Amino acid sequence: MNNKLDDYTKNCFLYENTLPEWWDLIQTKQTIIKVKKGQKFIDEGTETLGIYFIHKGFVKVHKHWGQREMIV
């Protein structure tokens, strides 16, 4: 198994409970992105292209409610 995959999946509940047959597919399909503070990587209402895991740092989730915006 690739060390790159090992580093990010040591404590991953989803990965630990996935069948070993899927591990190669996960490894070939994974994309690691680095996001700077304040940068958006998902917009509300857009199609999601996968599952996102946060390995380091924090994420704020903003919900638009009419004219108001809430941090969930």
Buried (B, 14 or more C-beta within 10 A) or exposed (E): EEEEBEEEBEEBEEBEEBEEEEBEEBBEEBEEEEEEEEEEEEEEEEEEEEEEEEEEEEEEEEEEEEEEEEEE
